[in-house]
Amino acid sequence: MKRMMLLAVCTLAGCLTNPFWTSPRTSMELHLDDEDMLVEVKRFLSLGMPIDNAKRIMQQNGFQCQERNHGAAQLNCWAVYKTHFLRSDEIHILLSHESGLLNEIKVECYSVGP
């Protein structure tokens, strides 16, 4: 009887930790490598999507965003990856758009400070 109870508990515990029942990861991982960060951003954004949706997604993932118009319409989104004593590691995502639709994604990761 004890074995049956132990078997039932282990089976139930296995079912409860089934990866198909857990929520998918919905937050963007931050990377200091430009290419790795671009791959991560592309998991959430796609070319041709409305720029307002892209901005909302970036902000929901901890980025601050500000429109900048330097010849072309661009949304600059940034987040701090880590802070050190007098330095911070930052991630900048530049989202170019035309007619309200995202048409290019650029990533720049760098350290700021001495």
GROMACS elastic network, one bead per residue, 0.5 to 0.9 nm:
[ bonds ]
;  ai    aj funct       b0    kb
    1     4     6  0.51052   500
    1     5     6  0.63033   500
    1     6     6  0.86535   500
    2     5     6  0.50552   500
    2     6     6  0.60978   500
    2     7     6  0.84983   500
    3     6     6  0.50300   500
    3     7     6  0.60068   500
    3     8     6  0.85072   500
    4     7     6  0.50411   500
    4     8     6  0.61074   500
    4     9     6  0.86178   500
    5     8     6  0.50816   500
    5     9     6  0.61834   500
    5    10     6  0.86244   500
    6     9     6  0.51522   500
    6    10     6  0.61413   500
    6    11     6  0.85100   500
    7    10     6  0.51975   500
    7    11     6  0.60369   500
    7    12     6  0.84986   500
    8    11     6  0.51338   500
    8    12     6  0.60487   500
    8    13     6  0.85063   500
    9    12     6  0.51159   500
    9    13     6  0.60405   500
    9    14     6  0.85303   500
   10    13     6  0.50456   500
   10    14     6  0.60892   500
   10    15     6  0.86236   500
   11    14     6  0.50965   500
   11    15     6  0.62803   500
   11    16     6  0.87173   500
   12    15     6  0.50822   500
   12    16     6  0.62258   500
   12    17     6  0.87798   500
   13    16     6  0.51282   500
   13    17     6  0.64063   500
   13    18     6  0.87696   500
   14    17     6  0.53373   500
   14    18     6  0.63007   500
   15    18     6  0.51618   500
   15    19     6  0.89686   500
   15    21     6  0.84049   500
   16    19     6  0.86451   500
   16    21     6  0.73664   500
   16    22     6  0.85594   500
   17    20     6  0.84899   500
   17    21     6  0.72875   500
   17    22     6  0.73453   500
   18    21     6  0.55720   500
   18    22     6  0.69240   500
   19    22     6  0.52701   500
   19    23     6  0.82169   500
   19    24     6  0.88811   500
   20    23     6  0.79819   500
   20    24     6  0.87680   500
   23    26     6  0.83231   500
   25    28     6  0.82091   500
   26    44     6  0.89434   500
   26    61     6  0.86863   500
   27    60     6  0.81817   500
   27    61     6  0.58381   500
   27    62     6  0.89073   500
   28    40     6  0.67475   500
   28    41     6  0.72908   500
   28    43     6  0.84716   500
   28    44     6  0.77943   500
   28    58     6  0.86419   500
   28    61     6  0.59312   500
   28    62     6  0.86395   500
   29    37     6  0.80032   500
   29    40     6  0.68507   500
   29    41     6  0.87579   500
   29    61     6  0.87794   500
   30    36     6  0.87603   500
   30    37     6  0.65179   500
   30    40     6  0.78769   500
   30    79     6  0.86829   500
   30    81     6  0.65639   500
   30    91     6  0.79199   500
   31    34     6  0.74287   500
   31    35     6  0.87655   500
   31    36     6  0.61864   500
   31    37     6  0.51037   500
   31    38     6  0.89069   500
   31    40     6  0.82588   500
   31    81     6  0.76418   500
   31    91     6  0.79617   500
   31   109     6  0.81569   500
   32    35     6  0.88640   500
   32    36     6  0.76994   500
   32    37     6  0.69028   500
   32    81     6  0.74567   500
   32    89     6  0.75992   500
   32    90     6  0.77868   500
   32    91     6  0.69491   500
   32   108     6  0.85996   500
   32   109     6  0.54731   500
   32   110     6  0.72501   500
   33    36     6  0.53628   500
   33    37     6  0.60796   500
   33    38     6  0.85796   500
   33   108     6  0.84114   500
   33   109     6  0.65289   500
   33   110     6  0.88421   500
   34    37     6  0.52059   500
   34    38     6  0.61189   500
   34    39     6  0.87503   500
   34    91     6  0.84971   500
   34   106     6  0.86890   500
   34   107     6  0.56531   500
   34   108     6  0.57980   500
   34   109     6  0.58174   500
   35    38     6  0.50439   500
   35    39     6  0.63100   500
   35    40     6  0.86985   500
   35   107     6  0.77343   500
   36    39     6  0.52099   500
   36    40     6  0.63482   500
   36    41     6  0.87713   500
   37    41     6  0.61246   500
   37    42     6  0.85733   500
   37    91     6  0.84040   500
   37   107     6  0.70051   500
   37   108     6  0.87530   500
   37   109     6  0.84045   500
   38    41     6  0.50788   500
   38    42     6  0.61467   500
   38    43     6  0.87550   500
   38    93     6  0.84945   500
   38   105     6  0.77440   500
   38   106     6  0.73145   500
   38   107     6  0.60520   500
   39    42     6  0.51922   500
   39    43     6  0.65883   500
   40    43     6  0.52599   500
   40    44     6  0.72424   500
   41    44     6  0.54620   500
   41    45     6  0.60692   500
   41    46     6  0.87044   500
   41    58     6  0.87180   500
   41    93     6  0.85525   500
   41   105     6  0.84888   500
   41   107     6  0.88879   500
   42    46     6  0.60508   500
   42    47     6  0.86983   500
   42   105     6  0.84134   500
   43    46     6  0.77876   500
   44    54     6  0.82880   500
   44    57     6  0.74137   500
   44    58     6  0.85578   500
   45    49     6  0.74015   500
   45    53     6  0.86732   500
   45    54     6  0.62007   500
   45    57     6  0.78979   500
   45    58     6  0.87680   500
   45   102     6  0.86922   500
   45   105     6  0.88810   500
   46    49     6  0.59075   500
   46    54     6  0.83913   500
   46   102     6  0.75072   500
   46   103     6  0.85791   500
   46   105     6  0.89265   500
   47    50     6  0.87355   500
   47   101     6  0.75936   500
   47   102     6  0.52175   500
   47   103     6  0.51807   500
   47   104     6  0.66371   500
   47   105     6  0.80287   500
   48    51     6  0.84314   500
   48    97     6  0.86780   500
   48   100     6  0.89229   500
   48   101     6  0.51836   500
   48   102     6  0.50319   500
   48   103     6  0.59340   500
   48   104     6  0.89591   500
   49    52     6  0.85434   500
   49    53     6  0.71011   500
   49    54     6  0.71307   500
   49   100     6  0.84393   500
   49   101     6  0.54505   500
   49   102     6  0.55410   500
   49   103     6  0.82780   500
   50    53     6  0.53865   500
   50    54     6  0.65395   500
   50    55     6  0.88517   500
   50    97     6  0.86033   500
   50    99     6  0.89329   500
   50   100     6  0.57004   500
   50   102     6  0.60812   500
   51    55     6  0.60988   500
   51    56     6  0.85704   500
   51    75     6  0.82721   500
   51    95     6  0.80934   500
   51    96     6  0.86095   500
   51    97     6  0.66712   500
   51    98     6  0.87457   500
   51   100     6  0.55384   500
   51   101     6  0.52000   500
   51   102     6  0.52944   500
   52    55     6  0.51019   500
   52    56     6  0.62139   500
   52    57     6  0.86622   500
   52   100     6  0.75917   500
   52   101     6  0.84175   500
   53    56     6  0.50810   500
   53    57     6  0.61677   500
   53    58     6  0.86046   500
   54    57     6  0.51598   500
   54    58     6  0.61760   500
   54    59     6  0.86161   500
   54    95     6  0.84025   500
   54   102     6  0.76544   500
   55    58     6  0.51580   500
   55    59     6  0.61288   500
   55    60     6  0.85375   500
   55    63     6  0.88768   500
   55    64     6  0.88797   500
   55    65     6  0.68331   500
   55    66     6  0.89903   500
   55    75     6  0.77637   500
   55    77     6  0.80102   500
   55    95     6  0.88408   500
   56    59     6  0.51534   500
   56    60     6  0.60641   500
   56    61     6  0.86386   500
   57    60     6  0.50839   500
   57    61     6  0.63534   500
   57    63     6  0.88198   500
   58    61     6  0.51345   500
   58    62     6  0.66952   500
   58    63     6  0.53993   500
   58    64     6  0.75589   500
   58    65     6  0.76412   500
   58    77     6  0.71892   500
   58    78     6  0.88677   500
   59    62     6  0.52155   500
   59    64     6  0.58430   500
   59    65     6  0.69227   500
   59    77     6  0.81653   500
   60    63     6  0.72129   500
   62    78     6  0.85782   500
   62    79     6  0.66958   500
   63    77     6  0.58021   500
   63    78     6  0.52130   500
   63    80     6  0.83693   500
   63    91     6  0.89977   500
   63    92     6  0.88889   500
   64    76     6  0.81901   500
   64    77     6  0.53319   500
   64    78     6  0.54514   500
   64    79     6  0.65209   500
   65    75     6  0.65483   500
   65    76     6  0.54851   500
   65    78     6  0.65252   500
   66    74     6  0.86015   500
   66    75     6  0.57253   500
   66    76     6  0.53654   500
   66    77     6  0.64409   500
   66    78     6  0.89292   500
   67    73     6  0.75405   500
   67    74     6  0.59325   500
   67    76     6  0.61163   500
   67    77     6  0.86475   500
   68    72     6  0.83568   500
   68    73     6  0.65630   500
   68    74     6  0.53632   500
   68    75     6  0.59459   500
   68    76     6  0.67895   500
   69    72     6  0.56182   500
   69    74     6  0.59649   500
   69    75     6  0.83191   500
   70    73     6  0.70423   500
   70    74     6  0.76688   500
   71    74     6  0.89234   500
   72    96     6  0.72552   500
   72    97     6  0.77874   500
   72    98     6  0.80295   500
   73    95     6  0.85577   500
   73    96     6  0.59291   500
   73    97     6  0.56837   500
   73    98     6  0.66231   500
   74    94     6  0.65701   500
   74    95     6  0.54614   500
   74    97     6  0.60130   500
   74    98     6  0.87097   500
   75    93     6  0.81491   500
   75    94     6  0.58513   500
   75    96     6  0.63021   500
   75    97     6  0.77858   500
   76    92     6  0.68982   500
   76    93     6  0.59120   500
   76    95     6  0.62958   500
   76    96     6  0.86070   500
   77    91     6  0.82572   500
   77    92     6  0.57128   500
   77    93     6  0.50596   500
   77    94     6  0.63299   500
   77    95     6  0.77734   500
   78    90     6  0.69877   500
   78    91     6  0.54620   500
   78    93     6  0.60954   500
   78    94     6  0.85904   500
   79    89     6  0.87627   500
   79    90     6  0.58264   500
   79    91     6  0.53655   500
   79    92     6  0.67308   500
   79    93     6  0.87877   500
   80    83     6  0.72304   500
   80    88     6  0.67524   500
   80    89     6  0.58876   500
   80    91     6  0.62615   500
   80    92     6  0.88683   500
   81    88     6  0.74095   500
   81    89     6  0.52924   500
   81    90     6  0.54382   500
   81    91     6  0.66773   500
   82    87     6  0.85688   500
   82    88     6  0.57137   500
   82    89     6  0.52125   500
   82    90     6  0.73615   500
   83    86     6  0.77470   500
   83    87     6  0.59171   500
   83    89     6  0.62314   500
   83    90     6  0.87329   500
   84    88     6  0.57424   500
   84    89     6  0.81522   500
   85    88     6  0.81747   500
   86   112     6  0.85209   500
   86   113     6  0.59873   500
   86   114     6  0.67414   500
   87   111     6  0.66827   500
   87   112     6  0.54776   500
   87   114     6  0.64868   500
   88   110     6  0.84702   500
   88   111     6  0.55785   500
   88   112     6  0.52965   500
   88   113     6  0.67000   500
   89   109     6  0.73460   500
   89   110     6  0.57408   500
   89   112     6  0.62834   500
   89   113     6  0.89635   500
   90   108     6  0.83244   500
   90   109     6  0.57386   500
   90   110     6  0.55598   500
   90   111     6  0.60125   500
   90   112     6  0.72321   500
   91   107     6  0.72956   500
   91   108     6  0.59987   500
   91   110     6  0.66984   500
   91   111     6  0.88294   500
   92   106     6  0.82457   500
   92   107     6  0.58290   500
   92   108     6  0.51559   500
   92   109     6  0.61556   500
   92   110     6  0.84482   500
   93   105     6  0.69726   500
   93   106     6  0.57558   500
   93   108     6  0.65064   500
   93   109     6  0.86119   500
   94   104     6  0.80061   500
   94   105     6  0.58345   500
   94   106     6  0.50257   500
   94   107     6  0.63162   500
   94   108     6  0.81691   500
   95   102     6  0.66621   500
   95   103     6  0.75874   500
   95   104     6  0.58544   500
   95   106     6  0.66048   500
   95   107     6  0.89039   500
   96   101     6  0.84839   500
   96   102     6  0.60014   500
   96   103     6  0.57752   500
   96   104     6  0.50285   500
   96   105     6  0.65057   500
   96   106     6  0.83007   500
   97   100     6  0.60595   500
   97   101     6  0.52237   500
   97   103     6  0.51351   500
   97   104     6  0.68579   500
   98   101     6  0.54339   500
   98   102     6  0.67146   500
   98   103     6  0.68130   500
   99   102     6  0.86137   500
  102   105     6  0.79217   500
  111   114     6  0.89241   500
